[in-house]
């Protein structure tokens, strides 16, 4: 389940906005936006309204479990961000999973 911060980050990146640009449009500091996106700070109702306005979406979109959608062009960047958050054991499981997918595909051709 995506968090409010993850949804804000996703929508910002989808619109190709920098943190600085979104923060300015929402009337908050870049450090506040960074803290919200990384789930270190909960935004106020006012800030949520300003962020949703700057992102051209309804405030409820920021709470949606389905806001983060995976588009083919975004997959490499999204995978990179996920991999950067994994520990060694999780990375090994991911490698094993990917190897299994490739083996299954080669076995079916």
CORQUI-V882226 format. One record per backbone hydrogen bond with DSSP energy under -1.0 kcal/mol. CO is the residue of the C=O (numbers start at 0). NH is the residue of the N-H. E is the energy in kcal/mol with one decimal. If there is no record, write none. Layout:
# CORQUI-V882226
<<CO	NH	E> <CO	NH	E>>
This chain:
# CORQUI-V882226
<<2	6	-2.4> <3	7	-2.5> <4	8	-2.5> <5	9	-2.7> <6	10	-2.7> <7	11	-2.6> <8	12	-2.8> <9	13	-2.7> <10	14	-1.6> <11	16	-2.6> <12	15	-1.4> <17	21	-2.4> <18	22	-2.9> <19	23	-2.2> <20	24	-2.2> <21	25	-2.1> <22	27	-2.6> <28	32	-2.1> <29	33	-2.6> <30	34	-2.1> <31	35	-2.2> <32	36	-2.9> <33	37	-1.9> <34	39	-2.9> <34	40	-1.3> <35	38	-1.6> <43	47	-2.6> <44	48	-2.2> <45	49	-2.3> <46	50	-2.9> <47	51	-2.7> <48	52	-2.1> <49	53	-2.4> <50	54	-2.0> <51	56	-2.6> <52	55	-1.1> <57	60	-1.4> <58	61	-1.2> <59	62	-1.4> <60	63	-1.0> <70	73	-1.6> <70	74	-1.1> <73	77	-2.6> <74	78	-3.2> <75	79	-2.3> <76	80	-2.2> <77	81	-2.2> <78	82	-3.1> <79	83	-2.1> <81	84	-1.2> <82	85	-1.3> <86	90	-2.5> <87	91	-2.1> <88	92	-2.1> <89	93	-2.2> <90	94	-2.4> <91	95	-2.5> <92	96	-2.5> <93	97	-2.6> <94	98	-2.5> <95	99	-2.2> <96	100	-2.2> <97	101	-2.4> <98	102	-2.4> <99	103	-2.4> <100	104	-2.2> <101	105	-2.4> <102	106	-2.1> <103	107	-1.0>>
